[in-house]
Amino acid sequence: MTALSEQILPTEAMPRRVRRLAVLGDSTAVGLGDPVPGRGWRGVGPFVAQALAVAPEGYLNTSFTGARLRCVRYDQLPAAAAHRPDVAVVIAGMNDTLRSDFDAASVAADLDHVVTTLSAVGAVVVPVRFHDHGRVFRLPGPLHRALKSRIDELNAAVDGVVRRHGVPCLDLGAVPGAYDLSAWSVDRLHPSELGHRLLARGLTELLAAAGIAVPEPVSLVCSGGVRPRTIDHVGWLVVKGVPWLWRRGRDLLPYAAGIMAASAKQSYLTWRSQTVSELPMAGPSPDRRPPSGRCAPQ
């Protein structure tokens, strides 16, 4: 028999340690909603970096507020690819849904290029699919339906890219606590510190399932941030919230009007079909025949 020391014993693959992390995307990727002393932002990127034990020199965040996926492709991707990350997180797409020129095919092409390029330099790429943000921001009915329709199109585009490349993807709508108000900042647009921690935990759990080492799992205990005050809620609503809703409402209004028109047309056709089907057939009803020997009324 072969000596035990000479046998090839099956072993489990060791988790892959991450030395370089890149975060690309919009204001959520920037960390808005999780302020820290000194008027800076922290958020999901640093939480993921800490969980993966990435040193400061190995962490790169190319994101900026207002970014769309084409911004990620053309403005952020070159620096991120040059960083040669082991892991790349892409959080973008919601800003696309809020614009009148939204095009799901273009979004899919941009994301596909981003994933292809980062995968080619050896990164495990993790994009996200989005939640129904109208439930969080409490948009009026027509705008909510318009935004939800756009988000569904965006998610379908993301799903197609994810299937083609076989990369992990975090479904934000399925993150536990995603619709709890405590997960959202005063503006209802960006995650709070807790929300950023939930997002980071969801991402790192996906990475762990993909064979990435997570030496320090993300804690959901909030610390180190600035707790917003009541005056911050009111101030944001007056200074930024209402103007934002007005700007984005104008962008979405034509689309919302189209959805309402289509819905009204469908309701009318359904009502008309039901009404026609309920009309009595021509001729006397079987249970109202005239008595024998008498003529029917003229």
C-alpha positions, 0 to 999 in steps of 0.5 A: 500500500502507498504510505499515508504521507504519499497519498494525495488527499482531497483538500478544500480550496483556500479562500482567495485573499484580496489585496486590491479593491475597486469601487465604481459608481454613483453617490451611494458608492461615494458613501452619501448618507453615512457622514463622518466627523469632518464633513466627509463620507464613509459608506459601503466602500470602506466597510467592504475594504475593512471586511476584506482586510484591504490595506489603504493603499489597496483601496480605490474608489472612483465613484462620484455623485450623479454618475450614470453607467456610461460615466462608469464606463468612460470616466471611472473604468480606466483608473479602476482597471489600471488598479488591477483589483482582485474585487470590483464593486459596481453600484450604478444605474439608478441615476439612469432611470431618472433621466428622460433619455433612459435606454435599457439597451445602452445601459446593458452595453455599458455594464457589459463593457465594464464587467468584461474589462474588469474581469479581464484584469482578474477581478471578481466583479459584483454589480447590483440590481435595484430595489423599488425606490418609490416605496422608500421615497413615497413618490406620488402614484404615477411617478412611482409606477413610472420609476418602477417600470424603469427599474424593472427594465434596468434590472432586466438589463443587469440580469442579462449581463450577469447571466452572460458573465456568470458573476455574482450580483446583489439584489438590493430589494432582497437585502434584509431591512432594505425597506426599513426607514432606519436603513435610509438617510434623511434624504430617503435617497441614500442609505444611512450608516445602517443601510451602508452596513447592510449593503456591505454585508450583502456584498461580502456574503456574496464574495464569501460564497464566490471563494473570497476570504472575508476575515472580518465580517461586516458589523451592523452596529453603527459607530463612528458616524454622525447621527442626523438631527431633526433639523437635518431632516427638515432642512434637507426636505426644504433645501434639497428634497422638494427641488430634487423631486421637481427636477426628477418629476419633470424628467419622468412626467412624460413617461409617467403620462404615457404609462397612465394613458396606456393603463387608462386604455387597457382599463377601457378595453377591459371594461368594454369587453366585459360590458359587451359580454354581459349584453343579452343575446338577440331574441326573447330570453328563454325564461320570458317567452310569451304565454301560449296563444298570445303574441309577443309585444310589438 
